[in-house]
Amino acid sequence: MGETRWDEALVEPVCEASLIAAGGVLYFSNPASTKRERMTVRASRDEGATWVERVLHAGPAAYSSLATVGKRDLGCLYECGEQGPYERIVFARFARKWLRGE
């Protein structure tokens, strides 16, 4: 394991994020803002040096949890809403390729 460092690219409003590794890629989810909003998933093929990202929900959002779903997909269970981040719990399933921009 390498040196621990602060990554300015991973903005966090002090909210539970999720990080998993699958197929040599790191996947990260969190509300990518200084507030609990903008639920985002990211992928890194270079051990976190750089990230590509996709927004799952632009509005209020909170805790998230990532999981692999089969061989090609990921799932993200997260809190979100229109007025506040705790209105509902959503499960989003998406292809790893979509997240990586392939």
All heavy atoms as an XYZ file, in Angstrom:
795
protein
N       0.844     -1.164      0.000
C       0.000      0.000      0.000
C       0.891      1.228      0.000
O       1.900      1.291      0.668
C      -0.906     -0.008      1.228
C      -1.835      1.196      1.231
S      -2.930      1.321      2.646
C      -4.040     -0.002      2.330
N       0.468      2.230     -0.765
C       1.248      3.456     -0.900
C       0.971      4.449      0.207
O       0.252      4.195      1.168
N       1.539      5.597      0.031
C       1.407      6.693      0.984
C      -0.031      7.228      1.003
O      -0.678      7.354     -0.024
C       2.364      7.808      0.555
C       2.255      9.071      1.333
C       3.130     10.168      0.741
O       4.104      9.856      0.038
O       2.817     11.333      0.993
N      -0.511      7.570      2.176
C      -1.829      8.186      2.315
C      -1.704      9.669      2.018
O      -0.770     10.324      2.469
C      -2.364      7.996      3.752
O      -2.423      6.607      4.024
C      -3.740      8.604      3.906
N      -2.666     10.197      1.224
C      -2.617     11.623      0.886
C      -4.025     12.156      0.711
O      -4.959     11.407      0.467
C      -1.800     11.864     -0.377
C      -2.395     11.241     -1.620
C      -1.529     11.490     -2.864
N      -1.982     10.719     -3.973
C      -3.025     11.018     -4.752
N      -3.718     12.095     -4.529
N      -3.366     10.254     -5.757
N      -4.181     13.448      0.850
C      -5.446     14.133      0.644
C      -5.637     14.329     -0.854
O      -4.722     14.756     -1.544
C      -5.410     15.492      1.347
C      -6.718     16.192      1.307
C      -7.106     17.157      0.421
C      -7.821     15.993      2.181
N      -8.378     17.564      0.678
C      -8.853     16.866      1.765
C      -8.047     15.163      3.271
C     -10.075     16.937      2.400
C      -9.276     15.237      3.908
C     -10.272     16.116      3.477
N      -6.821     14.010     -1.374
C      -7.104     14.180     -2.795
C      -8.131     15.294     -2.970
O      -9.311     15.108     -2.680
C      -7.626     12.870     -3.388
C      -7.729     12.911     -4.901
O      -7.774     14.020     -5.482
O      -7.786     11.835     -5.506
N      -7.693     16.441     -3.430
C      -8.570     17.600     -3.615
C      -9.690     17.335     -4.622
O     -10.708     18.008     -4.610
C      -7.755     18.822     -4.061
C      -6.759     19.305     -3.039
C      -7.402     19.954     -1.824
O      -8.535     20.443     -1.920
O      -6.746     19.967     -0.762
N      -9.518     16.346     -5.505
C     -10.539     16.025     -6.504
C     -11.769     15.377     -5.875
O     -12.852     15.419     -6.442
C      -9.962     15.101     -7.572
N     -11.617     14.788     -4.692
C     -12.720     14.067     -4.050
C     -13.363     14.946     -2.980
O     -13.216     14.729     -1.791
C     -12.218     12.748     -3.454
C     -11.546     11.808     -4.454
C     -11.054     10.552     -3.748
C     -12.463     11.468     -5.610
N     -14.095     15.954     -3.428
C     -14.799     16.871     -2.532
C     -15.785     16.076     -1.696
O     -16.467     15.186     -2.203
C     -15.542     17.954     -3.346
C     -16.310     18.885     -2.441
C     -14.567     18.713     -4.222
N     -15.883     16.398     -0.412
C     -16.711     15.612      0.513
C     -17.334     16.514      1.570
O     -16.632     17.285      2.210
C     -15.827     14.549      1.190
C     -16.464     13.768      2.281
C     -17.590     12.845      1.851
O     -17.642     12.437      0.687
O     -18.426     12.534      2.695
N     -18.670     16.411      1.785
C     -19.320     17.243      2.801
C     -19.384     16.563      4.171
O     -20.326     16.769      4.915
C     -20.723     17.414      2.223
C     -20.979     16.101      1.567
C     -19.646     15.694      0.973
N     -18.405     15.760      4.514
C     -18.398     14.948      5.735
C     -19.651     14.074      5.745
O     -20.596     14.273      6.494
C     -18.293     15.805      7.013
C     -18.109     14.913      8.228
C     -17.156     16.795      6.915
N     -19.637     13.114      4.841
C     -20.763     12.211      4.632
C     -20.182     10.868      4.207
O     -19.146     10.817      3.549
C     -21.649     12.773      3.525
S     -23.164     11.871      3.276
N     -20.832      9.788      4.571
C     -20.285      8.467      4.252
C     -20.195      8.247      2.748
O     -21.196      8.287      2.036
C     -21.133      7.361      4.864
C     -20.508      6.005      4.664
C     -21.244      4.937      5.443
O     -21.560      5.148      6.613
O     -21.490      3.881      4.855
N     -18.992      8.013      2.284
C     -18.724      7.701      0.885
C     -18.530      6.189      0.768
O     -18.595      5.464      1.763
C     -17.467      8.431      0.424
N     -18.278      5.714     -0.445
C     -18.024      4.299     -0.655
C     -16.869      4.146     -1.633
O     -16.757      4.913     -2.588
C     -19.286      3.618     -1.211
O     -19.091      2.225     -1.371
N     -16.018      3.158     -1.393
C     -14.870      2.877     -2.254
C     -14.742      1.372     -2.409
O     -14.710      0.649     -1.400
C     -13.584      3.451     -1.635
C     -12.274      3.146     -2.359
C     -12.209      3.888     -3.686
C     -11.094      3.531     -1.477
N     -14.701      0.903     -3.648
C     -14.464     -0.519     -3.909
C     -13.450     -0.641     -5.040
O     -13.247      0.298     -5.814
C     -15.752     -1.300     -4.264
C     -16.395     -0.772     -5.551
C     -16.740     -1.260     -3.110
C     -17.550     -1.627     -6.055
N     -12.833     -1.801     -5.140
C     -11.928     -2.120     -6.242
C     -12.498     -3.332     -6.970
O     -12.920     -4.297     -6.337
C     -10.530     -2.421     -5.722
N     -12.518     -3.249     -8.293
C     -13.019     -4.359     -9.103
C     -12.321     -4.335    -10.452
O     -12.283     -3.290    -11.110
C     -14.533     -4.254     -9.282
N     -11.759     -5.459    -10.844
C     -11.113     -5.546    -12.147
C      -9.965     -4.583    -12.333
O      -9.745     -4.080    -13.431
N      -9.223     -4.282    -11.274
C      -8.088     -3.378    -11.375
C      -8.455     -1.899    -11.418
O      -7.610     -1.051    -11.703
N      -9.720     -1.587    -11.148
C     -10.195     -0.201    -11.171
C     -10.753      0.152     -9.799
O     -11.417     -0.668     -9.166
C     -11.299     -0.019    -12.252
C     -11.820      1.409    -12.271
C     -10.778     -0.422    -13.624
N     -10.474      1.371     -9.331
C     -11.095      1.876     -8.106
C     -12.383      2.593     -8.467
O     -12.420      3.358     -9.443
C     -10.170      2.876     -7.401
C      -8.894      2.343     -6.789
C      -8.068      3.500     -6.227
C      -9.198      1.334     -5.704
N     -13.432      2.368     -7.682
C     -14.710      3.044     -7.863
C     -15.054      3.747     -6.556
O     -14.907      3.181     -5.484
C     -15.809      2.050     -8.234
C     -15.558      1.364     -9.553
C     -14.966      0.101     -9.606
C     -15.893      1.985    -10.750
C     -14.724     -0.525    -10.816
C     -15.660      1.360    -11.972
C     -15.076      0.109    -11.996
O     -14.832     -0.500    -13.188
N     -15.524      4.994     -6.669
C     -15.784      5.824     -5.503
C     -17.116      6.540     -5.690
O     -17.421      7.029     -6.778
C     -14.657      6.861     -5.370
C     -14.781      7.791     -4.207
C     -14.425      7.382     -2.930
C     -15.231      9.087     -4.377
C     -14.526      8.248     -1.845
C     -15.330      9.964     -3.303
C     -14.980      9.533     -2.030
N     -17.927      6.600     -4.636
C     -19.186      7.350     -4.696
C     -19.316      8.238     -3.472
O     -18.894      7.877     -2.383
C     -20.384      6.403     -4.778
O     -20.533      5.655     -3.581
N     -19.901      9.420     -3.692
C     -20.182     10.348     -2.593
C     -20.951     11.545     -3.131
O     -21.042     11.737     -4.337
C     -18.898     10.810     -1.904
C     -18.128     11.855     -2.681
O     -18.125     11.870     -3.906
N     -17.448     12.738     -1.988
N     -21.508     12.378     -2.236
C     -22.058     13.645     -2.673
C     -20.870     14.577     -2.965
O     -20.174     14.995     -2.059
C     -22.869     14.150     -1.477
C     -22.902     13.036     -0.495
C     -21.787     12.125     -0.831
N     -20.618     14.839     -4.219
C     -19.421     15.585     -4.624
C     -19.667     17.085     -4.541
O     -19.831     17.766     -5.542
C     -18.999     15.179     -6.022
N     -19.688     17.583     -3.319
C     -19.976     18.987     -3.054
C     -19.549     19.274     -1.619
O     -19.269     18.356     -0.857
C     -21.475     19.236     -3.218
O     -21.834     20.528     -2.797
N     -19.539     20.518     -1.250
C     -19.295     20.848      0.155
C     -20.586     20.718      0.956
O     -20.577     20.819      2.170
C     -18.726     22.272      0.299
O     -19.617     23.194     -0.313
C     -17.344     22.364     -0.336
N     -21.723     20.511      0.256
C     -23.009     20.247      0.891
C     -23.432     18.824      0.507
O     -22.852     18.228     -0.387
C     -24.065     21.243      0.407
C     -23.765     22.672      0.780
C     -24.934     23.548      0.445
C     -24.671     24.310     -0.826
N     -25.771     25.157     -1.231
N     -24.449     18.325      1.132
C     -24.943     16.984      0.800
C     -25.828     17.076     -0.440
O     -27.045     17.145     -0.371
C     -25.682     16.382      1.988
C     -24.716     16.075      3.117
C     -25.358     15.332      4.249
N     -24.337     15.037      5.236
C     -24.424     14.105      6.139
N     -25.492     13.354      6.224
N     -23.439     13.903      6.998
N     -25.158     17.074     -1.597
C     -25.827     17.144     -2.897
C     -24.891     16.591     -3.963
O     -23.712     16.387     -3.719
C     -26.198     18.595     -3.231
C     -24.989     19.505     -3.348
C     -25.331     20.982     -3.496
O     -26.493     21.358     -3.291
O     -24.421     21.750     -3.820
N     -25.444     16.330     -5.153
C     -24.661     15.900     -6.321
C     -24.025     14.517     -6.131
O     -22.806     14.369     -6.137
C     -23.596     16.950     -6.654
C     -23.052     16.818     -8.045
C     -22.159     18.002     -8.409
N     -21.608     17.806     -9.720
C     -20.418     17.255     -9.964
N     -19.649     16.862     -9.008
N     -20.019     17.109    -11.211
N     -24.877     13.485     -5.982
C     -24.360     12.113     -5.837
C     -23.602     11.742     -7.107
O     -24.134     11.756     -8.202
C     -25.510     11.130     -5.607
C     -25.043      9.697     -5.438
S     -23.789      9.429     -4.164
C     -24.695      9.865     -2.696
N     -22.337     11.416     -6.915
C     -21.417     11.183     -8.023
C     -20.705      9.852     -7.838
O     -20.372      9.463     -6.725
C     -20.372     12.325     -8.065
O     -21.067     13.570     -8.167
C     -19.422     12.187     -9.227
N     -20.470      9.163     -8.960
C     -19.630      7.966     -8.936
C     -18.418      8.246     -9.809
O     -18.510      8.949    -10.814
C     -20.385      6.703     -9.412
C     -21.417      6.277     -8.395
C     -21.022      6.897    -10.763
N     -17.285      7.713     -9.377
C     -16.030      7.942    -10.088
C     -15.301      6.623    -10.306
O     -15.485      5.679     -9.551
C     -15.126      8.871     -9.279
C     -15.646     10.264     -9.112
C     -14.621     11.071     -8.306
N     -14.954     12.460     -8.252
C     -15.686     13.011     -7.294
N     -16.161     12.267     -6.316
N     -15.942     14.301     -7.307
N     -14.409      6.638    -11.309
C     -13.559      5.480    -11.584
C     -12.127      5.964    -11.790
O     -11.896      7.024    -12.376
C     -14.038      4.743    -12.831
N     -11.176      5.159    -11.290
C      -9.758      5.465    -11.474
C      -9.024      4.197    -11.891
O      -9.101      3.175    -11.208
C      -9.144      6.004    -10.183
O      -7.748      6.201    -10.352
N      -8.316      4.290    -12.991
C      -7.502      3.157    -13.473
C      -6.039      3.273    -13.032
O      -5.233      2.412    -13.343
C      -7.552      3.089    -14.994
C      -8.904      2.696    -15.534
C      -8.859      2.709    -17.059
N     -10.102      2.254    -17.599
C     -10.274      1.054    -18.147
N      -9.282      0.211    -18.249
N     -11.446      0.709    -18.612
N      -5.698      4.361    -12.322
C      -4.306      4.585    -11.927
C      -4.169      4.774    -10.408
O      -3.456      5.657     -9.947
C      -3.710      5.774    -12.687
C      -4.531      7.055    -12.542
O      -5.434      7.108    -11.672
O      -4.278      8.000    -13.309
N      -4.871      3.930     -9.675
C      -4.797      3.896     -8.203
C      -5.152      5.230     -7.552
O      -4.575      5.610     -6.533
C      -3.426      3.410     -7.753
C      -3.139      1.991     -8.209
C      -1.794      1.475     -7.739
O      -1.029      2.222     -7.105
O      -1.527      0.291     -8.012
N      -6.091      5.965     -8.147
C      -6.570      7.201     -7.549
C      -5.830      8.456     -7.954
O      -6.128      9.536     -7.457
N      -4.890      8.359     -8.880
C      -4.170      9.553     -9.324
C      -5.090     10.470    -10.138
O      -5.027     11.690    -10.009
C      -2.941      9.179    -10.152
N      -5.952      9.876    -10.974
C      -6.929     10.638    -11.755
C      -8.266      9.907    -11.720
O      -8.317      8.690    -11.497
C      -6.490     10.807    -13.229
O      -6.366      9.513    -13.825
C      -5.184     11.575    -13.327
N      -9.357     10.660    -11.944
C     -10.710     10.104    -11.868
C     -11.548     10.572    -13.046
O     -11.392     11.700    -13.504
C     -11.399     10.561    -10.581
C     -10.720     10.127     -9.333
C      -9.746     10.797     -8.654
C     -10.951      8.915     -8.604
N      -9.367     10.085     -7.542
C     -10.092      8.925     -7.493
C     -11.819      7.830     -8.776
C     -10.065      7.893     -6.561
C     -11.791      6.803     -7.850
C     -10.918      6.832     -6.759
N     -12.441      9.708    -13.517
C     -13.529     10.112    -14.404
C     -14.796     10.013    -13.565
O     -14.872      9.197    -12.643
C     -13.626      9.242    -15.675
C     -12.406      9.427    -16.549
C     -13.850      7.787    -15.342
N     -15.784     10.851    -13.853
C     -16.961     10.856    -12.989
C     -18.256     10.979    -13.773
O     -18.272     11.484    -14.894
C     -16.887     11.990    -11.968
C     -16.999     13.371    -12.553
C     -16.979     14.449    -11.487
O     -16.091     14.427    -10.624
O     -17.865     15.321    -11.534
N     -19.327     10.508    -13.159
C     -20.691     10.655    -13.665
C     -21.583     11.021    -12.486
O     -21.428     10.474    -11.394
C     -21.208      9.348    -14.260
C     -20.430      8.821    -15.428
C     -20.884      9.467    -16.700
N     -20.236      8.808    -17.824
C     -20.704      8.815    -19.033
N     -21.822      9.457    -19.305
N     -20.064      8.213    -19.997
N     -22.505     11.918    -12.706
C     -23.448     12.330    -11.663
C     -24.687     11.446    -11.751
O     -25.303     11.336    -12.811
C     -23.826     13.819    -11.807
C     -24.885     14.211    -10.792
C     -22.590     14.694    -11.662
N     -25.053     10.812    -10.633
C     -26.266     10.001    -10.568
C     -27.485     10.843    -10.208
O     -28.591     10.586    -10.674
C     -26.116      8.877     -9.535
C     -25.096      7.796     -9.832
C     -25.060      6.784     -8.690
C     -25.412      7.096    -11.142
N     -27.291     11.822     -9.337
C     -28.393     12.670     -8.878
C     -27.821     14.041     -8.550
O     -26.961     14.161     -7.678
C     -29.052     12.046     -7.642
C     -30.190     12.835     -7.093
N     -31.447     12.792     -7.643
C     -30.264     13.696     -6.056
C     -32.252     13.597     -6.949
N     -31.551     14.151     -5.987
N     -28.298     15.084     -9.251
C     -27.744     16.428     -9.074
C     -28.253     17.135     -7.819
O     -27.602     18.034     -7.313
C     -28.052     17.283    -10.297
N     -29.392     16.710     -7.302
C     -29.989     17.368     -6.150
C     -29.424     16.889     -4.824
O     -28.345     16.277     -4.766
N     -30.165     17.124     -3.731
C     -29.728     16.712     -2.406
C     -29.461     15.201     -2.333
O     -30.237     14.406     -2.867
C     -30.903     17.100     -1.507
C     -31.604     18.189     -2.240
C     -31.449     17.845     -3.687
N     -28.373     14.807     -1.695
C     -27.999     13.388     -1.577
C     -27.097     13.204     -0.362
O     -26.461     14.143      0.097
C     -27.287     12.918     -2.840
N     -27.055     11.967      0.137
C     -26.258     11.707      1.336
C     -25.499     10.385      1.194
O     -24.817     10.184      0.198
C     -27.150     11.732      2.573
N     -25.630      9.497      2.162
C     -24.831      8.275      2.215
C     -24.986      7.427      0.961
O     -26.054      7.380      0.358
C     -25.236      7.438      3.415
C     -24.775      7.973      4.750
C     -24.412      9.296      4.925
C     -24.725      7.139      5.853
C     -23.998      9.777      6.153
C     -24.314      7.613      7.094
C     -23.952      8.923      7.234
O     -23.547      9.385      8.455
N     -23.901      6.718      0.616
C     -23.929      5.815     -0.535
C     -23.132      4.561     -0.237
O     -22.251      4.554      0.622
C     -23.368      6.508     -1.779
O     -22.004      6.833     -1.595
N     -23.458      3.513     -0.982
C     -22.738      2.248     -0.866
C     -22.658      1.612     -2.247
O     -23.679      1.418     -2.914
C     -23.467      1.304      0.101
O     -22.744      0.109      0.268
N     -21.439      1.288     -2.689
C     -21.205      0.663     -3.990
C     -21.084     -0.843     -3.867
O     -20.618     -1.359     -2.845
C     -19.911      1.190     -4.612
C     -19.912      2.619     -5.119
C     -18.479      3.049     -5.455
C     -20.813      2.761     -6.322
N     -21.465     -1.555     -4.929
C     -21.320     -3.005     -4.982
C     -21.171     -3.436     -6.432
O     -21.676     -2.768     -7.341
C     -22.539     -3.691     -4.375
N     -20.469     -4.536     -6.653
C     -20.428     -5.112     -7.989
C     -21.734     -5.869     -8.202
O     -22.288     -6.462     -7.279
C     -19.227     -6.060     -8.165
O     -19.283     -7.084     -7.168
C     -17.908     -5.315     -8.049
N     -22.227     -5.836     -9.440
C     -23.445     -6.543     -9.820
C     -23.102     -7.326    -11.076
O     -22.978     -6.755    -12.157
C     -24.619     -5.571    -10.087
C     -25.874     -6.346    -10.457
C     -24.869     -4.675     -8.891
N     -22.911     -8.628    -10.921
C     -22.470     -9.424    -12.057
C     -21.045     -9.070    -12.452
O     -20.299     -8.476    -11.681
N     -20.684     -9.398    -13.687
C     -19.312     -9.155    -14.153
C     -19.106     -7.793    -14.791
O     -17.989     -7.331    -14.893
C     -18.917    -10.234    -15.157
C     -18.809    -11.598    -14.536
C     -18.328    -12.617    -15.524
C     -18.210    -13.954    -14.833
N     -17.618    -14.972    -15.688
N     -20.193     -7.145    -15.222
C     -20.033     -5.911    -15.992
C     -20.652     -4.670    -15.361
O     -20.438     -3.568    -15.836
C     -20.629     -6.103    -17.377
C     -19.901     -7.147    -18.173
C     -20.425     -7.185    -19.590
N     -19.672     -8.137    -20.356
C     -20.213     -9.115    -21.060
N     -21.513     -9.251    -21.112
N     -19.448     -9.939    -21.734
N     -21.427     -4.850    -14.321
C     -22.164     -3.718    -13.757
C     -21.738     -3.397    -12.334
O     -21.140     -4.210    -11.645
C     -23.666     -4.005    -13.751
C     -24.269     -4.083    -15.137
O     -23.581     -3.755    -16.121
O     -25.438     -4.485    -15.244
N     -22.115     -2.184    -11.917
C     -21.987     -1.750    -10.535
C     -23.363     -1.302    -10.064
O     -24.222     -0.950    -10.873
C     -21.034     -0.560    -10.413
C     -19.568     -0.785    -10.703
C     -18.814      0.533    -10.613
C     -18.974     -1.787     -9.743
N     -23.535     -1.290     -8.761
C     -24.747     -0.744     -8.177
C     -24.364      0.264     -7.112
O     -23.341      0.126     -6.446
N     -25.188      1.292     -6.990
C     -24.976      2.294     -5.962
C     -26.306      2.515     -5.243
O     -27.292      2.931     -5.856
C     -24.483      3.604     -6.571
S     -24.112      4.883     -5.342
N     -26.334      2.212     -3.955
C     -27.494      2.458     -3.110
C     -27.219      3.778     -2.397
O     -26.173      3.932     -1.760
C     -27.650      1.321     -2.099
C     -28.870      1.378     -1.191
C     -30.129      1.078     -1.991
C     -28.716      0.381     -0.053
N     -28.134      4.748     -2.537
C     -27.865      6.057     -1.945
C     -29.142      6.771     -1.521
O     -30.229      6.472     -2.001
C     -27.060      6.931     -2.899
C     -27.742      7.262     -4.211
C     -28.433      8.454     -4.376
C     -27.680      6.390     -5.286
C     -29.050      8.777     -5.580
C     -28.288      6.691     -6.499
C     -28.969      7.886     -6.634
O     -29.585      8.189     -7.829
N     -28.964      7.724     -0.606
C     -30.052      8.572     -0.140
C     -30.118      9.807     -1.030
O     -29.084     10.356     -1.401
C     -29.807      9.022      1.296
C     -29.747      7.893      2.289
C     -29.330      8.369      3.664
O     -28.294      9.063      3.763
O     -30.050      8.048      4.622
N     -31.358     10.253     -1.344
C     -31.495     11.464     -2.147
C     -32.915     12.009     -2.050
O     -33.790     11.382     -1.460
C     -31.137     11.213     -3.609
S     -32.301     10.152     -4.472
N     -33.119     13.178     -2.638
C     -34.437     13.788     -2.662
C     -34.446     15.039     -3.510
O     -33.442     15.392     -4.134
N     -35.579     15.709     -3.511
C     -35.722     16.961     -4.251
C     -35.538     18.166     -3.322
O     -34.919     19.149     -3.690
C     -37.082     17.017     -4.938
C     -37.305     15.880     -5.929
C     -36.184     15.713     -6.943
O     -35.709     16.730     -7.491
O     -35.763     14.564     -7.176
N     -36.066     18.068     -2.110
C     -35.954     19.154     -1.128
C     -34.841     18.903     -0.110
O     -34.236     19.835      0.390
C     -37.274     19.340     -0.382
C     -38.451     19.625     -1.289
C     -38.274     20.891     -2.112
O     -37.852     21.919     -1.588
N     -38.571     20.816     -3.392
N     -34.602     17.638      0.209
C     -33.586     17.256      1.185
C     -32.997     15.902      0.836
O     -33.563     15.154      0.035
N     -31.862     15.552      1.423
C     -31.165     14.325      1.042
C     -31.751     13.030      1.607
O     -31.301     11.957      1.238
C     -29.750     14.547      1.568
C     -29.910     15.478      2.714
C     -31.080     16.360      2.356
N     -32.765     13.112      2.472
C     -33.250     11.905      3.151
C     -34.669     11.520      2.754
O     -35.355     10.819      3.482
C     -33.161     12.098      4.667
C     -31.821     12.641      5.088
C     -31.718     13.920      5.610
C     -30.671     11.899      4.918
C     -30.489     14.438      5.969
C     -29.437     12.410      5.268
C     -29.353     13.682      5.792
O     -28.129     14.191      6.136
N     -35.136     11.954      1.598
C     -36.512     11.675      1.175
C     -36.720     10.247      0.696
O     -37.794      9.687      0.860
C     -36.917     12.658      0.078
C     -36.983     14.090      0.574
C     -37.165     15.098     -0.548
O     -37.485     14.703     -1.693
O     -36.986     16.296     -0.274
N     -35.713      9.664      0.080
C     -35.862      8.293     -0.417
C     -34.494      7.620     -0.535
O     -33.462      8.286     -0.522
C     -36.598      8.273     -1.748
C     -35.877      8.943     -2.888
C     -36.759      8.947     -4.167
N     -36.080      9.583     -5.258
C     -36.083     10.888     -5.522
N     -36.732     11.715     -4.725
N     -35.436     11.379     -6.545
N     -34.527      6.315     -0.683
C     -33.323      5.525     -0.930
C     -33.462      4.939     -2.329
O     -34.491      4.351     -2.663
C     -33.148      4.416      0.117
C     -32.948      5.056      1.496
C     -31.969      3.522     -0.244
C     -32.889      4.073      2.633
N     -32.422      5.126     -3.148
C     -32.447      4.726     -4.553
C     -31.334      3.722     -4.810
O     -30.238      3.839     -4.253
C     -32.249      5.972     -5.458
C     -32.105      5.586     -6.913
C     -33.397      6.942     -5.271
N     -31.625      2.753     -5.680
C     -30.584      1.848     -6.155
C     -30.400      2.098     -7.639
O     -31.341      1.964     -8.422
C     -30.957      0.380     -5.924
C     -29.890     -0.570     -6.410
C     -28.725     -0.746     -5.690
C     -30.046     -1.265     -7.607
C     -27.734     -1.605     -6.132
C     -29.066     -2.123     -8.059
C     -27.902     -2.294     -7.323
N     -29.201      2.507     -8.030
C     -28.874      2.727     -9.444
C     -27.941      1.623     -9.912
O     -26.924      1.365     -9.269
C     -28.210      4.088     -9.623
N     -28.292      0.976    -11.002
C     -27.435     -0.044    -11.604
C     -26.926      0.510    -12.929
O     -27.693      1.073    -13.713
C     -28.220     -1.328    -11.845
C     -27.373     -2.431    -12.453
C     -28.162     -3.703    -12.607
N     -27.337     -4.722    -13.225
C     -27.598     -6.015    -13.173
N     -28.682     -6.449    -12.539
N     -26.803     -6.877    -13.757
N     -25.629      0.373    -13.174
C     -25.043      0.911    -14.391
C     -23.833      0.086    -14.793
O     -23.197     -0.574    -13.971
C     -24.650      2.387    -14.206
C     -23.893      2.656    -12.938
C     -22.519      2.569    -12.891
C     -24.578      2.979    -11.773
C     -21.825      2.799    -11.706
C     -23.905      3.227    -10.594
C     -22.524      3.131    -10.565
N     -23.524      0.132    -16.085
C     -22.372     -0.594    -16.630
C     -21.076      0.094    -16.217
O     -20.999      1.328    -16.212
C     -22.459     -0.669    -18.149
N     -20.097     -0.686    -15.867
C     -18.781     -0.113    -15.549
C     -18.246      0.697    -16.727
O     -17.636      1.739    -16.543
C     -17.787     -1.227    -15.210
C     -18.123     -1.978    -13.956
C     -17.069     -3.028    -13.693
N     -17.605     -4.047    -12.795
C     -16.880     -5.028    -12.314
N     -15.612     -5.140    -12.606
N     -17.426     -5.924    -11.515
N     -18.500      0.222    -17.949
C     -18.047      0.924    -19.156
C     -18.671      2.317    -19.244
O     -18.024      3.259    -19.659
C     -18.392      0.107    -20.405
C     -17.583     -1.165    -20.542
C     -18.085     -1.977    -21.683
C     -17.209     -1.749    -22.871
N     -17.523     -2.621    -24.006
N     -19.945      2.449    -18.887
C     -20.609      3.757    -18.911
C     -19.897      4.730    -17.974
O     -19.622      5.860    -18.331
C     -22.072      3.598    -18.494
C     -22.767      4.901    -18.232
C     -23.283      5.758    -19.154
C     -22.994      5.497    -16.952
N     -23.839      6.858    -18.521
C     -23.673      6.728    -17.175
C     -22.713      5.123    -15.630
C     -24.055      7.566    -16.144
C     -23.108      5.965    -14.607
C     -23.764      7.169    -14.868
N     -19.569      4.239    -16.789
C     -18.900      5.098    -15.821
C     -17.517      5.503    -16.300
O     -17.099      6.653    -16.159
C     -18.804      4.383    -14.465
C     -17.998      5.100    -13.388
C     -18.527      6.504    -13.146
C     -18.036      4.303    -12.103
N     -16.797      4.585    -16.905
C     -15.446      4.875    -17.366
C     -15.436      5.666    -18.670
O     -14.382      6.028    -19.170
C     -14.676      3.570    -17.530
C     -14.448      2.842    -16.227
C     -13.536      1.649    -16.387
N     -13.872      0.768    -17.463
C     -14.342     -0.475    -17.335
N     -14.552     -0.975    -16.130
N     -14.613     -1.220    -18.389
N     -16.615      5.922    -19.248
C     -16.702      6.694    -20.480
C     -16.316      5.925    -21.724
O     -15.889      6.510    -22.717
N     -16.491      4.623    -21.694
C     -16.118      3.783    -22.853
C     -17.316      3.527    -23.738
O     -18.426      3.505    -23.339
C     -15.554      2.447    -22.358
C     -14.305      2.624    -21.549
C     -13.805      1.325    -20.932
O     -14.384      0.255    -21.178
O     -12.824      1.390    -20.207
